[in-house]
Amino acid sequence: MTGIIFDMDGVLYRGSRPIEGAVEVVEFLKERGIPFLFLTNNSTRTAAMYRKKLLGLGIDVEEDKIITSGYATARYLQKHFKKGKVFVIGGKGLIEEIRSIGWEIIPPEKAGERWREISYVVVGLDTKLTYEKLKYATLAIRNGAEFIGTNPDTTYPSEEGIVPGAGSILAALKASTGREPLIIGKPNEPVWEIIREKLGDEEVWVVGDRLDTDIAFAKKIGAKAIMVLTGVDGLRDVEKSRIKPDLILPSIKELLEYLLVSTEG
């Protein structure tokens, strides 16, 4: 049976507004027993926080079906690196995920005295970014700290339009340090470790709105790549890109009809 991985921002909702058809698609999958996960590169919330948001939009899913790049980053650190002190540029969700694995976080207000102790600089989307945070992250990375990014998205879709994402912050730090970060989220391999544990060896579809993350991720893992046009990228972007989806739909609403044909066929 097919397992489906959904991006969230730009696919299920845009900002605080649900995209038409999202509720119906999720209910269809639950009724048919089709495995699915929500995988977001946005690290500002935990799975519990996303569940609350989704419930407010009429989408009822358990926390274990929601994977964030913050969760994946924390688990990757725990699995592959030695425990150390962390400086986080990111939202509450990322901070909570790092705390959940028991690693000490050096807060920005203490970084002026303690930046030499930092072993890891972990960077996600931070809507309260300051020059001070960039400064101490730069000093720590130049001092030898590991440079970790939750995701490469330079932008993300909001109610107001396309706004800067975590990748824009990573770009600033790459410029100030001359270092390339290890990036955990889509389209990179580390996040696939966790997805495989949950979906097993199912045939996988990936539904997303970004060519450089969602669709590239699908291609990397050998999944069917389905692109919706309610997020960041559009048809002109597809024409210009070497990364091509297998199927393009106007929105998640049209996915329901496609699922009906596919499952009944």
C-alpha positions in Angstrom: 0.0 0.0 0.0 1.2 3.5 -0.8 2.4 5.7 2.0 2.1 9.5 1.5 4.4 12.2 2.9 2.8 15.7 3.0 4.5 19.0 3.3 2.5 21.4 5.5 3.2 25.1 4.8 1.7 25.8 1.3 0.1 22.4 1.0 -2.3 22.0 3.9 -2.5 25.7 4.9 -1.0 29.0 4.2 -0.3 30.9 7.4 -3.4 30.4 9.5 -5.7 29.7 6.6 -6.5 26.1 5.6 -6.3 25.2 1.9 -9.5 23.9 0.5 -9.6 20.1 0.3 -7.0 19.4 3.0 -9.5 18.2 5.6 -11.2 15.9 3.1 -8.0 14.3 1.9 -6.8 13.5 5.4 -10.2 12.0 6.4 -10.1 9.9 3.2 -6.7 8.5 4.1 -7.8 7.8 7.6 -11.0 6.0 6.5 -9.1 3.9 3.9 -6.2 3.1 6.3 -3.6 4.6 3.9 -0.4 5.4 5.8 0.6 9.0 5.8 2.9 11.5 7.6 3.2 15.3 7.7 6.8 16.4 7.2 7.6 20.0 7.5 11.0 21.8 7.2 9.6 24.5 9.6 11.2 24.0 13.0 9.5 26.8 14.9 6.9 24.4 16.4 7.0 20.9 18.0 4.7 18.2 16.8 2.3 18.9 19.8 2.2 22.6 18.7 1.5 21.6 15.1 -1.2 19.2 16.2 -3.0 22.1 18.1 -2.7 24.3 15.0 -4.1 21.5 12.7 -7.0 20.9 15.0 -7.9 24.5 14.8 -8.0 24.0 11.0 -10.2 20.9 11.3 -7.4 18.4 10.7 -7.2 15.8 13.4 -4.0 13.7 13.4 -1.8 12.2 16.2 1.5 13.8 17.1 3.5 10.8 15.8 2.3 11.5 12.3 3.9 15.0 12.4 7.7 15.2 11.8 9.4 18.6 12.0 12.9 19.4 10.9 13.6 20.4 14.5 12.6 16.9 15.7 14.8 15.3 13.0 17.7 17.6 13.9 17.6 16.8 17.6 17.4 13.0 16.9 20.2 13.2 14.4 22.5 15.0 16.8 21.7 12.5 19.5 22.4 9.6 17.2 25.5 10.8 15.4 27.3 13.3 17.6 28.8 13.5 21.1 26.8 15.4 23.7 27.8 19.1 23.9 26.6 22.7 24.5 24.4 24.1 21.9 23.6 27.7 20.6 20.3 27.8 18.9 19.1 30.3 16.4 15.4 29.3 16.0 11.9 29.3 17.4 10.4 27.7 20.5 9.9 24.4 18.8 13.5 23.9 17.9 14.6 24.9 21.4 12.2 22.4 23.0 13.4 19.6 20.7 17.1 20.2 21.6 16.1 20.3 25.3 14.2 17.0 24.9 17.5 15.1 24.2 19.1 16.6 27.4 21.7 18.8 25.7 22.6 22.1 27.4 21.5 25.2 25.4 23.5 28.4 25.9 21.0 31.2 25.6 21.7 34.4 23.7 21.9 36.5 26.8 24.8 34.3 28.1 26.6 33.9 24.8 28.7 37.0 25.3 30.5 35.2 28.2 30.2 31.6 27.0 30.5 31.5 23.2 33.8 29.6 23.5 32.0 26.7 25.2 29.6 26.2 22.3 30.1 22.9 20.5 27.1 23.1 18.2 25.4 26.0 16.4 21.9 24.8 15.3 20.0 27.1 13.0 16.4 27.1 12.0 13.8 29.8 11.2 14.0 32.6 13.8 11.4 35.3 13.5 13.2 37.2 16.4 16.6 37.1 14.7 19.1 39.7 16.0 22.6 40.8 15.1 23.7 39.6 18.5 22.6 36.0 17.6 24.4 36.1 14.3 27.5 37.5 15.9 27.8 34.8 18.6 26.9 32.0 16.1 29.7 33.3 13.9 32.2 33.5 16.7 31.4 29.9 17.8 31.5 28.4 14.3 34.8 30.2 13.6 36.0 28.7 17.0 35.3 25.2 15.7 31.6 24.6 16.7 29.7 22.2 14.4 27.4 24.2 12.1 24.0 22.5 11.7 20.9 23.7 9.7 17.4 22.4 10.2 16.5 23.0 6.6 17.6 24.9 3.5 14.4 26.8 2.7 15.4 30.4 1.8 11.7 31.4 1.9 8.3 30.2 3.1 4.7 31.1 2.3 2.8 33.3 4.7 -0.6 35.0 4.6 1.3 38.2 3.6 3.3 36.5 0.8 6.7 34.8 0.5 8.9 35.8 3.4 12.5 34.8 4.5 13.1 31.3 5.8 15.9 29.4 7.6 18.0 29.2 4.5 18.3 33.0 4.5 19.8 32.9 8.0 22.1 30.1 7.0 23.3 32.1 4.0 24.3 35.0 6.3 26.3 32.6 8.5 27.9 30.9 5.5 29.0 34.4 4.4 30.4 35.3 7.8 32.2 32.0 8.5 33.1 30.5 5.2 31.6 27.3 6.4 28.9 25.1 4.9 26.3 23.7 7.3 25.2 20.1 7.7 21.5 20.4 6.8 19.1 17.8 8.2 15.7 18.5 6.6 14.4 18.0 3.1 15.8 17.3 0.6 18.6 15.8 2.5 19.1 12.2 3.7 19.2 12.6 7.5 15.4 13.2 7.8 14.7 10.1 5.6 16.1 7.9 8.5 13.1 8.9 10.7 10.5 8.7 7.9 11.6 5.1 7.0 11.2 4.1 10.6 7.6 5.2 10.5 6.5 4.3 7.0 8.6 1.2 6.5 9.1 -0.1 3.0 5.9 1.2 1.5 5.8 2.7 -1.9 6.0 6.4 -1.1 4.4 9.5 -2.6 5.6 13.0 -1.6 3.1 15.9 -1.9 4.7 19.4 -1.7 4.9 22.9 -3.1 8.7 23.4 -3.4 10.9 22.1 -6.2 14.2 22.5 -4.3 13.0 20.7 -1.1 9.8 18.6 -1.5 10.2 17.5 -5.1 14.0 17.1 -4.9 13.5 15.0 -1.7 11.0 12.8 -3.5 13.4 12.2 -6.4 16.3 11.5 -3.9 14.3 8.7 -2.1 12.7 7.3 -5.2 9.2 8.5 -4.4 6.4 9.7 -6.7 6.7 13.5 -6.7 3.4 15.4 -6.6 3.5 19.2 -6.7 0.7 21.5 -5.7 0.5 25.1 -6.8 -0.7 26.7 -3.6 2.7 27.4 -2.1 6.1 28.8 -3.2 6.7 27.5 -6.7 4.6 27.7 -9.8 4.5 26.5 -13.3 7.1 28.9 -14.5 9.5 27.6 -11.8 8.9 24.1 -13.1 9.7 25.1 -16.6 13.0 26.6 -15.5 14.0 23.8 -13.1 15.9 20.6 -13.8 13.9 19.1 -11.0 10.5 17.9 -12.4 7.5 16.6 -10.5 5.7 13.4 -11.7 2.4 15.1 -11.3 1.2 18.8 -10.9 -2.1 19.6 -9.3 -3.7 23.0 -8.7 -4.1 22.2 -5.0 -4.6 19.4 -2.5 -8.3 19.4 -3.3 -7.6 17.8 -6.7 -5.5 15.1 -5.0 -8.7 13.5 -3.6 -10.0 12.7 -7.1 -6.6 11.3 -8.0 -6.5 9.2 -4.9 -10.0 7.8 -5.6 -8.9 6.7 -9.1 -5.6 5.3 -7.8 -7.0 3.3 -4.9 -10.0 2.0 -6.8 -7.9 1.1 -9.8 
